[in-house]
């Protein structure tokens, strides 16, 4: 049985960021991530719980990445950093202090949604 998909929205206005987010919930899925993915459809993404860095090695598509804090008492996570349109095959590892996870999304999604550092995000 597959796990339910997550939905990411900006709080408090409810602006939709993505509504088909899978979770990298085991070591293999975390290592593989989106490697081998040829494209993401509108609303698709991958949540990496407990992650504070990524790399782009072996990636065939550019992506946007949203680094989030631990949830507050209301379950909202603060945007600690955003990375827009990361190019493929970039070996650099981006590390974000305090991040408790990140969401990899289709390139351009964060700009279209108007997401900014400091925004609060609902991920459920």
Z-matrix of the N, CA and C atoms (Angstrom, degrees):
N
C 1 1.449
C 2 1.530 1 108.06
N 3 1.322 2 116.98 1 132.69
C 4 1.459 3 120.60 2 -179.60
C 5 1.527 4 110.32 3 -82.97
N 6 1.320 5 114.66 4 151.81
C 7 1.460 6 120.49 5 179.42
C 8 1.515 7 109.56 6 -77.34
N 9 1.331 8 117.13 7 152.92
C 10 1.465 9 119.46 8 178.13
C 11 1.525 10 110.85 9 -64.86
N 12 1.322 11 115.47 10 148.65
C 13 1.457 12 121.45 11 177.90
C 14 1.521 13 109.56 12 -78.54
N 15 1.328 14 116.18 13 147.96
C 16 1.454 15 121.62 14 177.87
C 17 1.523 16 110.50 15 -90.56
N 18 1.316 17 114.88 16 156.13
C 19 1.466 18 122.34 17 175.83
C 20 1.525 19 106.85 18 -122.24
N 21 1.331 20 116.19 19 131.76
C 22 1.466 21 121.51 20 177.38
C 23 1.524 22 108.89 21 -109.85
N 24 1.333 23 115.24 22 126.39
C 25 1.470 24 122.02 23 177.92
C 26 1.517 25 109.54 24 -134.62
N 27 1.328 26 115.47 25 148.15
C 28 1.465 27 119.49 26 172.90
C 29 1.521 28 107.72 27 -79.74
N 30 1.331 29 116.15 28 137.64
C 31 1.462 30 120.76 29 176.30
C 32 1.530 31 107.19 30 -103.20
N 33 1.276 32 121.30 31 147.95
C 34 1.463 33 126.95 32 3.52
C 35 1.526 34 114.08 33 -95.02
N 36 1.353 35 118.45 34 -1.25
C 37 1.478 36 119.13 35 -174.54
C 38 1.522 37 114.07 36 -79.93
N 39 1.335 38 118.66 37 -11.74
C 40 1.457 39 121.60 38 176.54
C 41 1.517 40 114.64 39 77.00
N 42 1.337 41 118.09 40 13.88
C 43 1.466 42 120.71 41 179.94
C 44 1.530 43 109.66 42 -58.06
N 45 1.318 44 115.97 43 126.40
C 46 1.458 45 121.70 44 -177.44
C 47 1.521 46 110.89 45 -75.04
N 48 1.335 47 115.78 46 131.47
C 49 1.464 48 122.13 47 173.83
C 50 1.522 49 109.00 48 -101.20
N 51 1.324 50 116.74 49 -51.42
C 52 1.465 51 122.29 50 178.36
C 53 1.518 52 108.54 51 -159.33
N 54 1.338 53 116.12 52 148.33
C 55 1.463 54 119.43 53 -176.75
C 56 1.524 55 114.24 54 -127.37
N 57 1.337 56 116.29 55 10.09
C 58 1.469 57 120.30 56 177.72
C 59 1.532 58 108.40 57 -135.22
N 60 1.327 59 116.01 58 62.84
C 61 1.454 60 121.20 59 -176.08
C 62 1.527 61 109.54 60 -99.49
N 63 1.316 62 115.71 61 119.33
C 64 1.462 63 121.37 62 174.58
C 65 1.517 64 108.56 63 -84.89
N 66 1.333 65 116.09 64 163.74
C 67 1.463 66 121.47 65 179.35
C 68 1.524 67 110.02 66 -113.01
N 69 1.328 68 116.09 67 130.18
C 70 1.460 69 121.96 68 172.33
C 71 1.523 70 106.07 69 -82.92
N 72 1.321 71 116.13 70 85.68
C 73 1.459 72 121.59 71 -167.81
C 74 1.523 73 114.40 72 -105.04
N 75 1.322 74 117.18 73 13.32
C 76 1.457 75 119.75 74 174.22
C 77 1.528 76 108.36 75 -145.88
N 78 1.322 77 117.54 76 161.57
C 79 1.467 78 119.51 77 -174.97
C 80 1.532 79 114.02 78 -56.36
N 81 1.320 80 118.27 79 -40.84
C 82 1.464 81 120.16 80 -179.95
C 83 1.518 82 110.84 81 -63.45
N 84 1.303 83 117.40 82 -46.55
C 85 1.474 84 120.92 83 -179.30
C 86 1.527 85 110.39 84 -64.47
N 87 1.317 86 117.37 85 -34.46
C 88 1.458 87 120.43 86 178.58
C 89 1.523 88 111.29 87 -68.87
N 90 1.320 89 117.37 88 -39.48
C 91 1.461 90 120.44 89 177.70
C 92 1.525 91 110.60 90 -68.75
N 93 1.325 92 117.00 91 -44.80
C 94 1.464 93 121.41 92 -177.29
C 95 1.527 94 111.68 93 -71.51
N 96 1.326 95 116.77 94 -42.40
C 97 1.458 96 120.19 95 -179.34
C 98 1.520 97 112.18 96 51.13
N 99 1.318 98 116.51 97 -127.51
C 100 1.467 99 121.77 98 179.63
C 101 1.529 100 112.52 99 -99.72
N 102 1.335 101 116.87 100 10.88
C 103 1.459 102 119.78 101 177.11
C 104 1.522 103 108.51 102 -59.30
N 105 1.315 104 116.01 103 131.07
C 106 1.463 105 121.63 104 -179.02
C 107 1.520 106 113.42 105 91.25
N 108 1.318 107 117.29 106 -10.02
C 109 1.463 108 121.21 107 178.29
C 110 1.525 109 108.54 108 -74.56
N 111 1.316 110 116.96 109 127.77
C 112 1.468 111 121.90 110 -178.14
C 113 1.522 112 112.40 111 -88.03
N 114 1.328 113 116.62 112 -25.03
C 115 1.459 114 120.94 113 177.57
C 116 1.529 115 108.95 114 -167.48
N 117 1.324 116 114.85 115 160.73
C 118 1.461 117 121.65 116 173.00
C 119 1.524 118 106.63 117 -116.45
N 120 1.314 119 116.30 118 136.22
C 121 1.456 120 118.75 119 175.55
C 122 1.521 121 109.01 120 -82.44
N 123 1.305 122 116.49 121 166.72
C 124 1.459 123 121.79 122 179.95
C 125 1.530 124 108.93 123 -55.72
N 126 1.321 125 115.57 124 128.21
C 127 1.466 126 120.80 125 177.54
C 128 1.506 127 115.38 126 90.57
N 129 1.331 128 118.51 127 -8.72
C 130 1.462 129 120.72 128 -179.40
C 131 1.521 130 112.00 129 -82.32
N 132 1.323 131 115.25 130 151.26
C 133 1.449 132 120.77 131 175.98
C 134 1.514 133 110.20 132 -168.54
N 135 1.328 134 115.45 133 177.48
C 136 1.458 135 121.23 134 178.63
C 137 1.528 136 108.68 135 -137.00
N 138 1.340 137 115.84 136 124.25
C 139 1.468 138 123.90 137 -179.55
C 140 1.524 139 109.11 138 -95.09
N 141 1.330 140 116.03 139 128.84
C 142 1.455 141 123.51 140 176.76
C 143 1.527 142 108.07 141 -111.83
N 144 1.333 143 118.64 142 92.02
C 145 1.458 144 119.74 143 179.84
C 146 1.519 145 111.00 144 -66.09
N 147 1.346 146 116.24 145 141.10
C 148 1.452 147 121.54 146 176.47
C 149 1.518 148 115.13 147 75.25
N 150 1.318 149 118.08 148 9.46
C 151 1.467 150 122.18 149 -176.63
C 152 1.516 151 110.93 150 -99.09
N 153 1.334 152 116.18 151 139.94
C 154 1.465 153 119.67 152 175.81
C 155 1.529 154 112.60 153 -125.79
N 156 1.351 155 116.75 154 10.32
C 157 1.466 156 119.81 155 177.84
C 158 1.527 157 110.19 156 -157.01
N 159 1.329 158 115.03 157 159.05
C 160 1.463 159 121.24 158 177.53
C 161 1.531 160 108.96 159 -144.89
N 162 1.316 161 114.52 160 171.97
C 163 1.473 162 121.25 161 171.14
C 164 1.524 163 107.40 162 -138.54
N 165 1.297 164 116.30 163 168.44
C 166 1.464 165 121.03 164 -178.39
C 167 1.532 166 112.46 165 -116.84
N 168 1.327 167 117.36 166 12.70
C 169 1.462 168 120.16 167 178.63
C 170 1.527 169 110.45 168 -61.43
N 171 1.308 170 115.83 169 137.77
C 172 1.464 171 124.72 170 177.06
C 173 1.522 172 113.38 171 68.86
N 174 1.325 173 118.35 172 7.06
C 175 1.468 174 121.74 173 179.15
C 176 1.529 175 109.58 174 -80.37
N 177 1.328 176 116.17 175 139.28
C 178 1.458 177 120.48 176 -178.98
C 179 1.523 178 112.73 177 -105.96
N 180 1.332 179 117.16 178 -3.35
C 181 1.470 180 120.54 179 178.21
C 182 1.529 181 109.77 180 -134.23
N 183 1.331 182 117.82 181 146.56
C 184 1.464 183 119.62 182 172.53
C 185 1.527 184 109.12 183 -73.57
N 186 1.317 185 116.70 184 154.30
C 187 1.468 186 120.82 185 -179.26
C 188 1.523 187 110.76 186 -141.62
N 189 1.329 188 114.80 187 162.62
C 190 1.459 189 123.52 188 165.99
C 191 1.525 190 106.44 189 -101.21
N 192 1.334 191 116.61 190 148.35
C 193 1.467 192 120.57 191 178.86
C 194 1.521 193 109.68 192 -132.75
N 195 1.307 194 114.80 193 135.29
C 196 1.452 195 123.47 194 -179.19
C 197 1.529 196 107.65 195 -116.37
N 198 1.339 197 117.90 196 113.64
C 199 1.462 198 122.29 197 178.28
C 200 1.525 199 108.65 198 -95.26
N 201 1.331 200 116.08 199 127.84
C 202 1.464 201 121.88 200 -172.74
C 203 1.530 202 111.93 201 -121.36
N 204 1.339 203 114.55 202 152.11
C 205 1.465 204 121.93 203 176.18
C 206 1.525 205 110.37 204 -78.85
N 207 1.329 206 115.45 205 178.03
C 208 1.459 207 120.42 206 169.65
C 209 1.519 208 107.80 207 -65.24
N 210 1.326 209 118.32 208 153.89
C 211 1.468 210 119.41 209 179.20
C 212 1.527 211 111.55 210 -69.48
N 213 1.333 212 114.96 211 145.86
C 214 1.461 213 120.33 212 174.48
C 215 1.529 214 109.02 213 -82.85
N 216 1.326 215 117.04 214 -172.31
C 217 1.474 216 120.98 215 -177.65
C 218 1.525 217 112.72 216 -61.72
N 219 1.333 218 117.12 217 -25.49
C 220 1.468 219 121.15 218 179.15
C 221 1.530 220 111.61 219 -90.77
N 222 1.332 221 117.29 220 0.35
C 223 1.456 222 120.91 221 179.69
C 224 1.527 223 114.13 222 86.47
N 225 1.337 224 116.69 223 8.08
C 226 1.462 225 120.30 224 -179.20
C 227 1.525 226 110.13 225 -92.03
N 228 1.319 227 115.17 226 146.20
C 229 1.462 228 122.28 227 179.80
C 230 1.521 229 109.19 228 -115.28
N 231 1.322 230 116.70 229 136.67
C 232 1.461 231 121.46 230 179.12
C 233 1.533 232 109.83 231 -84.56
N 234 1.330 233 116.21 232 139.59
C 235 1.457 234 121.44 233 173.97
C 236 1.530 235 107.44 234 -74.17
N 237 1.326 236 116.20 235 114.45
C 238 1.460 237 121.84 236 179.47
C 239 1.527 238 111.70 237 -91.11
N 240 1.325 239 116.38 238 -31.74
C 241 1.467 240 121.38 239 179.74
C 242 1.518 241 109.29 240 -162.43
N 243 1.308 242 115.02 241 153.16
C 244 1.462 243 122.42 242 174.86
C 245 1.520 244 107.58 243 -128.64
N 246 1.302 245 116.53 244 145.95
C 247 1.461 246 121.69 245 173.21
C 248 1.523 247 105.95 246 -127.90
N 249 1.317 248 115.18 247 120.84
C 250 1.470 249 120.93 248 -176.48
C 251 1.520 250 111.35 249 -99.49
N 252 1.323 251 115.88 250 134.63
C 253 1.463 252 123.28 251 169.41
C 254 1.538 253 112.39 252 49.17
N 255 1.326 254 116.05 253 52.60
C 256 1.460 255 120.00 254 179.05
C 257 1.522 256 109.90 255 -65.61
N 258 1.327 257 117.60 256 129.36
C 259 1.464 258 120.11 257 -178.26
C 260 1.531 259 111.97 258 -74.91
N 261 1.308 260 115.39 259 155.20
C 262 1.460 261 121.78 260 179.21
C 263 1.525 262 110.90 261 -69.46
N 264 1.305 263 115.04 262 157.53
C 265 1.463 264 123.84 263 174.42
C 266 1.521 265 113.62 264 59.11
N 267 1.297 266 117.35 265 28.96
C 268 1.465 267 120.92 266 175.50
C 269 1.518 268 106.60 267 -92.65
N 270 1.320 269 117.34 268 116.33
C 271 1.454 270 121.04 269 -174.74
C 272 1.510 271 115.09 270 -77.34
N 273 1.314 272 117.32 271 -7.37
C 274 1.459 273 121.29 272 -177.10
C 275 1.528 274 110.11 273 -66.11
N 276 1.310 275 115.49 274 139.86
C 277 1.462 276 120.71 275 173.87
C 278 1.524 277 107.05 276 -100.18
N 279 1.326 278 116.98 277 123.71
C 280 1.459 279 121.34 278 177.47
C 281 1.517 280 107.75 279 -91.80
N 282 1.337 281 116.10 280 125.00
C 283 1.453 282 122.07 281 -179.27
C 284 1.526 283 107.88 282 -114.81
N 285 1.315 284 116.24 283 133.43
C 286 1.461 285 121.83 284 -179.93
C 287 1.524 286 108.35 285 -124.20
N 288 1.324 287 116.36 286 112.96
C 289 1.456 288 121.58 287 179.62
C 290 1.522 289 111.92 288 -60.77
N 291 1.323 290 116.41 289 133.54
C 292 1.456 291 121.98 290 178.03
C 293 1.512 292 114.87 291 84.46
N 294 1.330 293 117.75 292 -7.67
C 295 1.469 294 119.82 293 -179.07
C 296 1.527 295 109.85 294 -68.66
N 297 1.325 296 114.94 295 140.76
C 298 1.463 297 122.56 296 178.83
C 299 1.517 298 110.91 297 -116.66
N 300 1.318 299 116.48 298 13.39
C 301 1.454 300 121.55 299 179.16
C 302 1.513 301 110.48 300 159.64
N 303 1.322 302 114.68 301 164.46
C 304 1.463 303 119.22 302 176.86
C 305 1.522 304 109.57 303 -144.09
N 306 1.324 305 114.33 304 155.40
C 307 1.457 306 121.75 305 176.91
C 308 1.523 307 107.74 306 -117.44
N 309 1.325 308 116.10 307 123.88
C 310 1.463 309 121.45 308 174.16
C 311 1.514 310 107.87 309 -94.34
N 312 1.339 311 115.30 310 130.86
C 313 1.463 312 121.98 311 -173.17
C 314 1.521 313 111.01 312 -134.39
N 315 1.310 314 115.46 313 166.88
C 316 1.458 315 121.44 314 174.75
C 317 1.531 316 109.39 315 -57.09
N 318 1.328 317 116.80 316 136.47
C 319 1.463 318 121.25 317 179.48
C 320 1.523 319 110.12 318 -56.82
N 321 1.336 320 116.24 319 133.24
C 322 1.454 321 122.32 320 178.37
C 323 1.515 322 115.01 321 99.28
N 324 1.316 323 117.42 322 -16.27
C 325 1.468 324 121.66 323 -175.88
C 326 1.525 325 112.35 324 -61.85
N 327 1.321 326 117.03 325 -43.36
C 328 1.466 327 119.79 326 -175.32
C 329 1.526 328 111.89 327 -67.04
N 330 1.323 329 117.60 328 -37.50
C 331 1.467 330 120.55 329 177.89
C 332 1.528 331 110.34 330 -67.48
N 333 1.314 332 117.05 331 -43.90
C 334 1.468 333 121.01 332 179.77
C 335 1.521 334 110.73 333 -61.58
N 336 1.339 335 117.04 334 -40.60
C 337 1.467 336 121.65 335 -179.20
C 338 1.522 337 112.20 336 -77.75
N 339 1.329 338 117.65 337 -12.20
C 340 1.461 339 120.74 338 179.46
C 341 1.509 340 113.58 339 71.14
N 342 1.323 341 117.52 340 31.50
C 343 1.470 342 121.52 341 -178.61
C 344 1.530 343 109.27 342 -78.23
N 345 1.335 344 116.24 343 137.00
C 346 1.464 345 121.61 344 -178.17
C 347 1.535 346 109.75 345 -132.54
N 348 1.317 347 115.34 346 157.82
C 349 1.458 348 121.04 347 175.22
C 350 1.520 349 108.64 348 -56.39
N 351 1.332 350 116.11 349 135.17
C 352 1.461 351 120.95 350 -179.37
C 353 1.521 352 113.74 351 97.09
N 354 1.342 353 117.86 352 -18.63
C 355 1.469 354 120.40 353 176.81
C 356 1.529 355 109.66 354 -60.00
N 357 1.315 356 115.88 355 153.25
C 358 1.464 357 121.52 356 174.44
C 359 1.517 358 108.51 357 -100.75
N 360 1.331 359 115.53 358 136.23
C 361 1.458 360 122.19 359 -174.42
C 362 1.516 361 109.67 360 -122.57
N 363 1.320 362 115.71 361 135.21
C 364 1.446 363 122.74 362 170.56
C 365 1.526 364 107.10 363 -96.07
N 366 1.310 365 117.39 364 125.64
C 367 1.464 366 122.30 365 178.80
C 368 1.511 367 107.25 366 -127.32
N 369 1.309 368 116.61 367 98.82
C 370 1.467 369 120.78 368 -176.42
C 371 1.506 370 111.00 369 -145.00
